[in-house]
Amino acid sequence: MSGEEEKEVRPLILASASLEKTSDEAFPRVADWEIYQRFNAGLLQYDDLQINPHLRRIEEAIRLDFSLARRGLSLIDGHNVIFSTSEKVGIPLLALQTRRAAVPHVMLGHHLLSPLKFRFLKTTGLLRKLSLLLCLSREELRLLRLHSGLPPERVVMLEGVVTDHRFFLPAPGHGEGFVLSTGATLRDYPTLMRALGGLPIKVVIASGSQWVKGSESKGKIPSNFTFLPKQSLKQMRDLYARCAVVVIPLHRGTQHSAGRTTATEAMASAKPLVATDLPGMRDYVTPGRNGLLVEEGSEIALREAIKGMLANEKWAIALGLAGRQLTETKWNIELYVNDLCRLLRQVVQGSEAPQV
């Protein structure tokens, strides 16, 4: 805006998940909270609402936060951009907004490409109300630019990640020698169990995944595998520091950013990665540089990659340190927050709300 006074950015942040309001260095920084503080923004979280328990259960089941969107619309006055931290609130907000929204709307998509959800969005044309659609992987960027109906410049992949590399500290080396895997979304733990089950290799899986209970009752968990419930971030930091290698076994799916948090936390901890060779993982794992990629569903390839890293600690350390360097220069929360703030400013300074 050459020659004009820059507008103050006054975001209203609508967050489906609760944000940890802490500046304690013993805890990781939270990206949306960092943005809130930087702009002195308005913030409305789902847990701030007094909602009928029956309605809350319905919204949890359909994974759409209409109550949050409706309340957010009533708080727009005084703000000049809305930031929906996920489609859980963003889609209901788009559905409730009039055709000519008075305030630009920026939405971060986490799993917009699921067939039912994306078919609904294409049929209704709701995405065209967005000023900016943000995504988390290059494959999602490619597909959303092709199929969302939005002009390519209004679909953007965020730089950086939400991982706090000042919290997850480097601990290169084999540590206690065990293999670590974590997460639940699209995880292919059966292939990992076939790959390493019965071998003299300790495997720890911190997933909190519901399928584990059924597997345990049927005696399908190998004796060298330990499944842990969902861990706190401090507990995860400790597990990363103590392990030798981090494995991310994945099924193919439409959530192409699956595994990104595990990958970048492991990289920040200077641990080498073995991951399934899928488009989303290629954003983070460069074979031979900071880890290895293996064929989907191949227990043989997975086994050999893991055994190779366990047999060569010097190589594993080099891979882990290269991953740590990537988090310091490319994949970290500071770049993520800076890029998101830049995009919010850009929308406020240069855009009117999109017209359908």
For each residue, the residues with C-beta under 8 A, 3 or more apart:
1: 4 5 6 7 349 350
2:
3:
4: 1
5: 1
6: 1 349
7: 1 80 348 349
8: 80
9: 39 80 81 341 344 345 348
10: 39 41 42 78 79 80 81
11: 35 39 41 42 79 80 81 82 83 344
12: 41 42 43 44 72 75 76 79 81 82 83 103
13: 32 35 36 41 42 43 44 83 85
14: 44 68 69 72 82 83 84 85 89 90 93
15: 18 19 32 43 44 45 46 85 89
16: 45 46 65 68 85 86 88 89
17: 45 46 85 86
18: 15 45 46 47
19: 15 30 32 33 36 43 45
20: 27 30 33
21: 33
22: 27
23:
24: 27
25: 166
26: 234
27: 20 22 24 167 233 234
28: 163 164 166 167 168 233 333
29: 33 34 164 166 167 333
30: 19 20 33 34 162
31: 34 35 162 333 336 337 340
32: 13 15 19 35 36 85
33: 19 20 21 29 30 36 37
34: 29 30 31 37 38 333 337
35: 11 13 31 32 38 39 41 83 337 340 341 344
36: 13 19 32 33 39 40 41 43
37: 33 34 40
38: 34 35 41 337 341
39: 9 10 11 35 36 341 344
40: 36 37
41: 10 11 12 13 35 36 38 79 83
42: 10 11 12 13 75 78 79
43: 12 13 15 19 36
44: 12 13 14 15 48 49 68 71 72 75
45: 15 16 17 18 19 48 68
46: 15 16 17 18 49 65 67 68 89
47: 18
48: 44 45
49: 44 46 67 68 71
50:
51: 55 56 59 67
52: 55 56
53: 56 57
54: 57 58
55: 51 52 58 59 67
56: 51 52 53 59 60 67
57: 53 54 60 61
58: 54 55 61 62
59: 51 55 56 62 63 64 65 66 67
60: 56 57 63
61: 57 58
62: 58 59
63: 59 60 88
64: 59 88 91 92
65: 16 46 59 68 69 88 89 92
66: 59 69 70 92 96
67: 46 49 51 55 56 59 70 71
68: 14 16 44 45 46 49 65 71 72 89 92
69: 14 65 66 72 73 89 92 93 95 96
70: 66 67 73 74 92 96
71: 44 49 67 68 74 75
72: 12 14 44 68 69 75 76 82 89 93
73: 69 70 76 93 96 97
74: 70 71
75: 12 42 44 71 72 79
76: 12 72 73 79 82 102 103
77:
78: 10 42
79: 10 11 12 41 42 75 76 82 103
80: 7 8 9 10 11 103 104 348
81: 9 10 11 12 103 104 105 106 131 344 347 348
82: 11 12 14 72 76 79 93 103 104 105 106
83: 11 12 13 14 35 41 106 107 108 340 344
84: 14 87 89 90 93 105 106 107 108
85: 13 14 15 16 17 32 89 108
86: 16 17 89 90 107 108 109 110
87: 84 90 91 107 108 109 110 111 112 117
88: 16 63 64 65 91 92
89: 14 15 16 46 65 68 69 72 84 85 86 92 93
90: 14 84 86 87 93 94 105 107 108 109 130
91: 64 87 88 94 95 117 121 126
92: 64 65 66 68 69 70 88 89 95 96
93: 14 69 72 73 82 84 89 90 96 97 105 107
94: 90 91 97 105 107 126 127 129 130
95: 69 91 92 124 126
96: 66 69 70 73 92 93
97: 73 93 94 101 105 129
98: 101
99: 129 355 356
100: 353 355 356
101: 97 98 104 105 129 353 354
102: 76 353
103: 12 76 79 80 81 82 353
104: 80 81 82 101 131 132 347 348 351 352 353 354
105: 81 82 84 90 93 94 97 101 129 130 131 353
106: 81 82 83 84 130 131 132 133 134 343 344 347
107: 83 84 86 87 90 93 94 130 132 133 134
108: 83 84 85 86 87 90 134 135 136 158
109: 86 87 90 112 133 134 135 136 140 144
110: 86 87 136 255 257
111: 87 114 117 254 255
112: 87 109 117 118 121 135 140 144 148
113: 117 118 140 143 144 254 255 256
114: 111 117 118 254 255
115: 118 119 254
116: 119 120
117: 87 91 111 112 113 114 120 121
118: 112 113 114 115 121 122 147 254
119: 115 116 122 123
120: 116 117 123 124
121: 91 112 117 118 124 125 126 127 148
122: 118 119 125 127 147 148 149
123: 119 120
124: 95 120 121
125: 121 122 128 149 356
126: 91 94 95 121 129
127: 94 121 122 130 133 148 149 150
128: 125 149 150 354 356
129: 94 97 99 101 105 126 353 354 356
130: 90 94 105 106 107 127 133 150 154 354
131: 81 104 105 106 154 347 351 353 354
132: 104 106 107 154 155 156 343 347 351
133: 106 107 109 127 130 144 148 150 154 155 156
134: 106 107 108 109 156 157 158 340 343
135: 108 109 112 140 141 144 155 156 157 158 257
136: 108 109 110 140 157 158 256 257 260
137: 140 141 157 256 257 260 279 280 283
138: 141 142 157 279 282 283
139: 142 143 256 279 280
140: 109 112 113 135 136 137 143 144 157 256 257 280
141: 135 137 138 144 145 155 156 157
142: 138 139 145 146
143: 113 139 140 146 147
144: 109 112 113 133 135 140 141 147 148 150 155
145: 141 142 148 150 152 155
146: 142 143
147: 118 122 143 144
148: 112 121 122 127 133 144 145 155
149: 122 125 127 128
150: 127 128 130 133 144 145 154 155
151: 154 155
152: 145 155
153: 156
154: 130 131 132 133 150 151 354
155: 132 133 135 141 144 145 148 150 151 152
156: 132 133 134 135 141 153 343
157: 134 135 136 137 138 140 141
158: 108 134 135 136 336 339 340 343
159: 330 335 336 338 339
160: 330 331 332 333 334 335 336 337 338 339
161: 260 261 264 331 332 333 336
162: 30 31 261 333 336
163: 28 168 261 264 265 267 268 327 331 332 333
164: 28 29 167 168 268 332 333
165: 168 268 324 327 328 332 333
166: 25 28 29 169
167: 27 28 29 164 233 237 268
168: 28 163 164 165 237 240 265 268 269 327
169: 166 237 241 268 269
170: 268 269 270 320 321 324
171: 175 240 241 242 269 270 271
172: 270 271 317 320 321 324
173: 244 313 316 317 320
174: 177 244 310 313 316
175: 171 178 241 242 243 244
176: 242 243 244
177: 174 202 244 310
178: 175 201 202 203 204 242 243 244
179: 196 201 202 203 204 243 244 245 246 247 306 310
180: 203 204 205 206 239 240 243 245 246 247 266 271
181: 187 189 192 203 204 205 206 207 246 247 248 249 262
182: 205 206 207 231 236 239 246 262
183: 187 207 248 258 259 261 262
184: 187 207 208 209
185: 255 258 259
186: 250 251 252 253 255 258 259
187: 181 183 184 207 209 248 249 250 251
188: 191 192 249 250 251 276 296 297
189: 181 192 193 205 207 209 211 212 249
190: 193 194
191: 188 194 195 249 297 298 299 302
192: 181 188 189 195 196 203 205 247 249 299 302
193: 189 190 196 197 220 221 222 225
194: 190 191 197 299
195: 191 192 299 300 302 303 306
196: 179 192 193 199 201 203 222 224 225 302 303 306
197: 193 194 222 224 225
198: 222 223 224
199: 196 224 303
200: 224
201: 178 179 196 224 306 307 310
202: 177 178 179 224 226
203: 178 179 180 181 192 196 222 224 225 226
204: 178 179 180 181 225 226 228 239 243
205: 180 181 182 189 192 212 225 226 227 228
206: 180 181 182 227 228 229 230 231 235 236 239
207: 181 182 183 184 187 189 212 227 228 230
208: 184 229 230 231
209: 184 187 189 212
210: 213 214
211: 189 214 215
212: 189 205 207 209 215 216 221 227
213: 210 216 217
214: 210 211 217 218
215: 211 212 218 220 221
216: 212 213 219 220 221 227
217: 213 214
218: 214 215
219: 216
220: 193 215 216
221: 193 212 215 216 225 227
222: 193 196 197 198 203 225
223: 198
224: 196 197 198 199 200 201 202 203
225: 193 196 197 203 204 205 221 222
226: 202 203 204 205
227: 205 206 207 212 216 221
228: 204 205 206 207 231
229: 206 208
230: 206 207 208
231: 182 206 208 228 235 236 239
232: 235 236
233: 27 28 167 236 237
234: 26 27 237 238
235: 206 231 232 238 239
236: 182 206 231 232 233 239 240 265
237: 167 168 169 233 234 240 241 269
238: 234 235 241 242
239: 180 182 204 206 231 235 236 242 243
240: 168 171 180 236 237 243 246 265 266 269 271
241: 169 171 175 237 238 269
242: 171 175 176 178 238 239
243: 175 176 178 179 180 204 239 240 246 271
244: 173 174 175 176 177 178 179 271 309 310 313 316
245: 179 180 271 272 273 274 306 309 310 316
246: 179 180 181 182 240 243 262 263 266 269 271 272 273 274
247: 179 180 181 192 273 274 275 302 306
248: 181 183 187 259 262 263 273 274 275 276 281
249: 181 187 188 189 191 192 275 276 302
250: 186 187 188 253 258 259 275 276 278 281 296
251: 186 187 188 276 296
252: 186 278 296
253: 186 250 256 258
254: 111 113 114 115 118
255: 110 111 113 114 185 186 258 280
256: 113 136 137 139 140 253 278 279 280
257: 110 135 136 137 140 260 280
258: 183 185 186 250 253 255 280
259: 183 185 186 248 250 262 263 275 280 281
260: 136 137 161 257 263 264 280 283 284
261: 161 162 163 183 264 265
262: 181 182 183 246 248 259 265 266
263: 246 248 259 260 266 267 273 275 281 284 285
264: 161 163 260 261 267 268 284 327 331 332
265: 163 168 236 240 261 262 268 269
266: 180 240 246 262 263 269 271 273 323
267: 163 263 264 270 271 273 284 290 320 323 324 326 327 331
268: 163 164 165 167 168 169 170 264 265 323 324 327 332
269: 168 169 170 171 237 240 241 246 265 266 320 324
270: 170 171 172 267 317 320 321 323 324
271: 171 172 180 240 243 244 245 246 266 267 320 323
272: 245 246 290 291 292 309 316 319 320 323
273: 245 246 247 248 263 266 267 284 285 290 291 292 319 323
274: 245 246 247 248 291 292 294 302 305 306 309
275: 247 248 249 250 259 263 278 281 284 285 291 292 293 294
276: 188 248 249 250 251 281 293 294 295 296
277: 281 282 293 294 295 296
278: 250 252 256 275 281 282 296
279: 137 138 139 256 282 283
280: 137 139 140 255 256 257 258 259 260 283
281: 248 250 259 263 275 276 277 278 284 285 293
282: 138 277 278 279 285 293
283: 137 138 260 279 280
284: 260 263 264 267 273 275 281 290 326 331
285: 263 273 275 281 282 290 291 292 293
286: 289 290 291
287: 291 292 293
288: 292
289: 286 319 322
290: 267 272 273 284 285 286 319 320 322 323 326
291: 272 273 274 275 285 286 287 319 323
292: 272 273 274 275 285 287 288 305 308 309
293: 275 276 277 281 282 285 287
294: 274 275 276 277 298 301 302 305
295: 276 277 298 301
296: 188 250 251 252 276 277 278
297: 188 191
298: 191 294 295 301 302
299: 191 192 194 195 302 303
300: 195 303 304
301: 294 295 298 304 305
302: 191 192 195 196 247 249 274 294 298 299 305 306
303: 195 196 199 299 300 306 307
304: 300 301 307 308
305: 274 292 294 301 302 308 309
306: 179 195 196 201 245 247 274 302 303 309 310
307: 201 303 304 310 311
308: 292 304 305 311 312 315
309: 244 245 272 274 292 305 306 312 315 316 319
310: 174 177 179 201 244 245 306 307 316
311: 307 308
312: 308 309 315 316
313: 173 174 244 316 317
314: 317 318
315: 308 309 312 318 319
316: 173 174 244 245 272 309 310 312 313 319 320
317: 172 173 270 313 314 320 321
318: 314 315 321 322
319: 272 273 289 290 291 309 315 316 322 323
320: 170 172 173 267 269 270 271 272 290 316 317 323 324
321: 170 172 270 317 318 324 325
322: 289 290 318 319 325 326
323: 266 267 268 270 271 272 273 290 291 319 320 326 327
324: 165 170 172 267 268 269 270 320 321 327 328
325: 321 322 328 329
326: 267 284 290 322 323 329 330 331
327: 163 165 168 264 267 268 323 324 330 331 332
328: 165 324 325 332
329: 325 326
330: 159 160 326 327 335
331: 160 161 163 264 267 284 326 327 335
332: 160 161 163 164 165 264 268 327 328 335 336
333: 28 29 31 34 160 161 162 163 164 165 336 337
334: 160 337 338
335: 159 160 330 331 332 338 339
336: 31 158 159 160 161 162 332 333 339 340
337: 31 34 35 38 160 333 334 340 341
338: 159 160 334 335 341 342
339: 158 159 160 335 336 342 343
340: 31 35 83 134 158 336 337 343 344
341: 9 35 38 39 337 338 344 345
342: 338 339 345 346
343: 106 132 134 156 158 339 340 346 347
344: 9 11 35 39 81 83 106 340 341 347 348
345: 9 341 342 348 349
346: 342 343 349 350 351
347: 81 104 106 131 132 343 344 350 351
348: 7 9 80 81 104 344 345 351
349: 1 6 7 345 346
350: 1 346 347
351: 104 131 132 346 347 348 354
352: 104 355
353: 100 101 102 103 104 105 129 131
354: 101 104 128 129 130 131 154 351
355: 99 100 352
356: 99 100 125 128 129
